[in-house]
């Protein structure tokens, strides 16, 4: 259970970082790319969380 919780925390942390970068950044291409990178990490970590929890629920 600890690994799945860490994936969820990673996803939320990446979304917060992306939001802060977009607020602080001046709209340059570099800040947009970095923000999209963090959003991509958040999507994949949350997808991993959903897959692991659904597999765990199916085993029960």
C-alpha positions in Angstrom: 0.0 0.0 0.0 2.9 2.3 0.7 4.1 2.3 -3.0 0.6 3.3 -4.3 0.3 6.1 -1.8 3.7 7.4 -2.8 2.6 7.5 -6.5 -0.5 9.5 -5.5 1.6 12.0 -3.5 4.1 12.3 -6.4 1.2 13.1 -8.7 -0.2 15.8 -6.5 3.2 17.3 -5.8 3.9 17.5 -9.5 0.6 19.3 -10.2 1.4 21.8 -7.4 4.8 22.5 -8.9 3.4 22.9 -12.4 0.8 25.3 -11.1 3.4 27.4 -9.3 5.7 27.4 -12.3 2.9 28.7 -14.5 2.0 31.4 -12.0 5.6 32.6 -11.5 6.8 32.1 -15.1 6.6 34.8 -17.6 5.0 32.7 -20.3 8.2 31.7 -22.0 8.5 28.5 -23.9 10.9 27.0 -21.3 8.5 27.5 -18.4 5.7 26.0 -20.5 7.7 23.0 -21.4 8.8 22.4 -17.7 5.2 22.8 -16.6 4.0 20.3 -19.1 6.7 17.9 -18.1 5.5 18.0 -14.5 1.9 17.6 -15.6 3.0 14.5 -17.7 4.7 13.0 -14.6 1.5 13.6 -12.6 -0.7 11.9 -15.2 1.5 8.8 -15.4 2.0 8.5 -11.6 -1.8 8.9 -11.0 -2.5 6.3 -13.7 0.0 4.0 -12.0 -1.8 4.5 -8.7 -5.2 3.7 -10.3 -3.8 0.5 -11.9 -2.1 -0.7 -8.8 -5.2 -0.1 -6.6 -7.5 -1.8 -9.1 -5.2 -4.8 -9.2 -5.1 -4.9 -5.4 -8.9 -4.7 -5.2 -9.3 -7.5 -7.8 -7.0 -9.8 -5.7 -9.3 -9.5 -2.6 
